[in-house]
Amino acid sequence: MDKPGEVNSQSSGGLGALVLGLAELVKRIPTSAEEARARHDGVAAATEKLNSHSVDAASLIRFGFGGVFTGQIVSGVLLGALLKKESEYFAELFDIEQWSELLQLPHEEFTRWLTEDPTSERAEAIQQHISRIVPAVDQWVRYAKIDDLLSLLPPTVSQLEAAKAHPATDEEVVNQYVWAVERCTQSDLRSWSTGSLHLEFRRLNDMELPGTPPALMWDTTIEVDRLNLEIAGRAVEDASERGSSDSSQLLYQIHDHAQTLLRQDRHREASALFDFYAKTHPGDATAINNAAFCHLPVNPEQALFDLRRAEKQGFTPLGVLVHNMATSLSLLNREREALDRME
């Protein structure tokens, strides 16, 4: 049975599984030339199969996964500021110097904000910087070659300017592909874009829909009350808390990318991004817990500090928090406290 707020995406003929597999390939950052080639080959095979189902695979990748590529690019620049050359991002894959020059992110300011106590003013300042760069990167993603996207190959200044000069892509078209990807790959409605929520609402209520590729509209099980609640919550949410749609969506992609790195056992990179996300969302207990989890193998003392912060912010489920706290205490050779905490 699906949990409240979650969806179950199953396609007829395995198309949903194909898109889900494509998502795993797109999100994973290779750390070697061999992994990069395997990723390219996998995407090429998925593209061929999608095209055979009358799905425009190139548009699905550019538009449906566009936010993923933007998140990977900005995450790479942030890791350059936070970890310098110690990140595996920079092993033949990511041209940190070229991307940093193109995006003109203030590395010293980002580093300083991450080492100081989070405040709403600092979070707002970071979001303002992000809002400035997102449109340019998004526009490049929508016109770049697929191979360049997979390689995160930076454009020249003239290529970036040419992409920015292109007519803006019809947002209705972009939203359709984002919706198709999110209803297949994102189980929690809270992670969906607002546009996807609205399109799903229209579908469920038999309202007119734009020309979404029929092949992508497989049946899903969605809790209608949860969908309505999520839409209503966003409608009344204070704009100053949510920030601009560009920065909010990108920050989610950075958070999602950190989870991908964590699944690859790249704890140091993941923790740096989780820390960044937590600093831009000072009251987000889940973000603080995720950062703490990344610190466990390498810095259990920092993990324990973060877990206590998450506890104060009301993190749930409590069992996860208690387990992580006990683990950090055990790693610090404080077994008696770990046992007490488990009781």
C-alpha positions, -999 to 999 in steps of 0.1 A, spaced: 0 0 0 13 35 -9 21 58 20 1 91 22 15 116 -3 32 90 -24 24 77 -58 29 44 -74 40 46 -111 37 15 -132 36 17 -170 20 -7 -194 47 -24 -215 75 -13 -191 78 23 -204 77 36 -168 106 13 -158 125 25 -189 121 62 -178 131 52 -142 162 35 -155 171 65 -176 167 87 -145 192 65 -126 217 69 -155 212 106 -157 215 113 -120 246 92 -114 279 111 -117 307 88 -131 341 89 -115 361 73 -143 362 73 -181 349 38 -181 319 47 -161 312 77 -183 313 55 -214 289 30 -198 266 59 -189 266 73 -224 259 38 -239 230 32 -214 214 65 -222 218 59 -260 201 25 -256 172 40 -235 168 68 -261 164 43 -289 138 24 -270 119 56 -260 119 68 -296 105 34 -307 75 41 -284 68 74 -301 84 94 -273 107 123 -282 136 111 -260 158 142 -266 130 164 -253 124 141 -224 161 143 -214 165 181 -220 132 192 -205 122 164 -181 156 160 -166 168 196 -172 166 205 -135 189 175 -128 216 188 -151 213 223 -137 216 209 -102 246 188 -111 264 219 -126 257 242 -97 266 214 -72 299 209 -90 307 246 -86 297 246 -50 319 216 -43 347 234 -59 343 262 -34 339 238 -5 362 210 -12 386 225 -37 402 198 -58 395 170 -33 362 162 -49 359 133 -73 338 156 -94 370 169 -109 385 136 -121 383 142 -159 347 150 -156 339 186 -145 358 217 -157 354 236 -124 374 266 -136 354 271 -168 320 266 -151 330 289 -122 340 316 -147 308 312 -166 285 313 -136 305 338 -116 295 324 -82 311 341 -53 331 312 -38 345 330 -8 310 342 2 295 308 -1 323 293 19 319 320 46 282 315 48 286 278 53 310 283 82 288 308 100 256 303 118 226 301 94 203 331 93 173 339 71 193 369 57 222 346 46 198 320 32 181 348 12 214 361 -1 224 326 -13 190 322 -30 194 355 -48 227 344 -63 212 312 -74 182 329 -89 206 350 -110 223 320 -127 195 295 -131 179 310 -162 212 310 -181 220 274 -172 185 262 -179 185 278 -213 218 262 -222 205 228 -210 175 231 -233 196 236 -264 229 217 -257 238 184 -274 228 154 -253 264 142 -252 275 176 -238 248 174 -211 259 140 -200 295 151 -199 286 184 -182 308 200 -209 309 238 -203 300 260 -233 322 288 -244 311 323 -234 298 328 -270 279 295 -269 262 304 -236 253 338 -250 239 322 -281 218 298 -260 205 328 -240 195 345 -273 174 316 -284 136 321 -281 124 309 -247 110 274 -248 73 271 -243 69 265 -206 38 243 -212 60 219 -232 87 219 -205 61 213 -177 46 183 -196 80 165 -197 88 174 -161 54 160 -151 60 128 -170 94 123 -153 82 132 -118 52 110 -118 75 81 -127 105 88 -106 94 109 -76 72 90 -51 67 119 -27 43 146 -40 62 172 -19 91 169 -43 70 175 -74 71 209 -91 40 230 -88 34 227 -125 33 189 -122 8 190 -94 -15 212 -114 -13 190 -145 -20 159 -124 -50 177 -108 -63 185 -143 -59 148 -154 -77 134 -124 -106 158 -128 -110 152 -165 -100 187 -174 -84 196 -207 -47 189 -209 -20 203 -232 -6 179 -258 13 156 -236 28 126 -254 1 98 -248 28 72 -244 40 89 -212 6 90 -196 5 55 -180 -18 49 -151 -7 59 -116 -21 54 -81 -23 88 -65 -40 98 -32 -63 126 -44 -67 141 -9 -29 143 -5 -26 159 -40 -52 185 -31 -36 192 2 -1 197 -14 -16 221 -39 -35 241 -13 -4 242 10 17 258 -18 -10 282 -26 -11 297 9 26 292 17 44 325 25 65 335 -5 93 347 18 96 312 32 96 295 -2 118 319 -21 117 323 -58 106 292 -78 139 291 -96 160 290 -65 136 267 -46 135 241 -74 173 242 -78 179 238 -41 157 207 -42 178 194 -71 210 200 -51 195 181 -22 184 153 -46 219 152 -61 234 149 -26 213 118 -20 226 103 -53 262 110 -41 254 94 -8 241 62 -25 275 61 -43 292 62 -9 307 96 -16 300 109 19 322 139 19 307 154 -12 272 145 -1 277 160 33 290 193 18 259 196 -3 235 186 25 253 212 47 247 238 21 211 229 17 206 229 55 221 264 57 196 277 31 168 259 50 177 265 87 145 249 100 145 218 78 150 189 103 153 164 75 181 183 58 200 185 91 195 148 97 208 140 62 239 161 67 245 143 100 241 109 84 268 118 59 292 129 87 288 96 106 316 76 89 341 105 89 332 129 117 309 113 143 313 143 166 298 166 140 272 141 132 261 140 169 259 178 170 238 179 139 215 151 151 208 171 183 199 201 161 176 179 141 160 166 173 153 202 185 137 209 151 113 179 156 128 154 132 107 123 126 107 93 125 122 93 160 135 57 156 158 68 128 171 97 148 177 75 179 195 49 158 218 75 142 225 91 176 234 58 191 257 50 161 275 83 165 279 78 202 293 43 197 318 56 171 329 81 197 335 52 222 306 63 243 289 29 244 271 35 277 254 67 264 246 49 232 228 21 251 210 46 272 198 64 241 185 32 226 163 25 257 
